[in-house]
Amino acid sequence: MSHYSRITATGSYLPSKVLTNRDLESIVDTTDEWIHSRTGIRQRHVAADGELTSDLALQASRAALAKAGIAPEALDLIVVATTTPDMVFPSTACILQAKLGARDCPAFDVQAVCSGFIYALATADQFIRSGQYRNALVVGAEIYSRILDWKDRSTCVLFGDGAGAVVLRRDRAPGIIASRLHADGSYANMLSVPGSVCGGQVSGRPLLQMDGQAVFKFAVRALDEIVVETLAAANLRKSDIDWLVPHQANIRIIQATAKKLGMSMERVVLTVERHANTSAASIPLALDEAARDGRIRTGQHVLMEGVGGGFTWGAVLAKW
């Protein structure tokens, strides 16, 4: 018997503190008009002092589990995508597992930056397809506000904090139809946090740095290619996509991707204006919003895609 996985519930969480572009005008040399015209961002959420990535993940996970009607004890697998873990180790997934009270099931982190949720979702899908597991929790959670240089106006205005989660369950009919993942480490210096811990001291510069123009050019090309590749694997056409749920990095990248797909922006789920770039959390945050407000309906095809530091990039095509 063939096994498939299906997204049966979504959940999300955003910290209560909101930092607007107007607020940033008093922190760094920028303006609301400059930020919004180039990125589409108006505001972002920022984690409270003492709030951990696992805390954000916990709230999103509880929401998803409640919608799915699954107790934490019924989980067979937990995968957390994050670039900003609580600590070096144990993994944020293990910390989340303890906070949920979901003992014994395997739990691990995936680090693929802004493509992290795509990588995590594709990984959990394969475990379920193998017949080994029945219920999986996949989470994207980030606190980017703590790895930003708040004096660098080219980067600090782009990111925010948040978490999103989905519950994957075994099903007889395909839910996750196709997924494709890629990476090319030769681009590592274009987007990175080049810091490490050695002998109890921080080595390097543990703050985000980015070549914005280079990242933009790569992202537009890579996303076009990965969409074509994923649709070919599913034997579907661009016109078969009902909803595009992209990584929420920059409105211009999203618009370019939609144009290449021949999609109206009305069929694209957008949260970048209110959430900014929440890295691995951006796709599940957007997915949960569209699922909750009823835009995504049963039987529709949903394409999720993203590019992240590494570079990593990938896409997942799902039937709702």
Secondary structure as UniProt FT lines:
FT   STRAND          4..13
FT   STRAND          17..20
FT   HELIX           21..24
FT   TURN            25..27
FT   HELIX           32..39
FT   STRAND          43..46
FT   TURN            49..50
FT   HELIX           53..68
FT   HELIX           72..74
FT   STRAND          77..81
FT   HELIX           92..100
FT   STRAND          107..110
FT   HELIX           113..115
FT   HELIX           116..129
FT   TURN            130..131
FT   STRAND          135..143
FT   HELIX           144..146
FT   TURN            150..151
FT   TURN            153..158
FT   STRAND          161..171
FT   STRAND          176..183
FT   HELIX           185..190
FT   STRAND          191..192
FT   STRAND          195..198
FT   TURN            199..200
FT   STRAND          201..204
FT   STRAND          209..210
FT   HELIX           212..234
FT   HELIX           238..240
FT   STRAND          243..246
FT   HELIX           251..261
FT   HELIX           265..267
FT   HELIX           272..275
FT   HELIX           279..281
FT   HELIX           282..292
FT   TURN            293..294
FT   TURN            298..299
FT   STRAND          301..308
FT   TURN            309..311
FT   STRAND          312..319
//
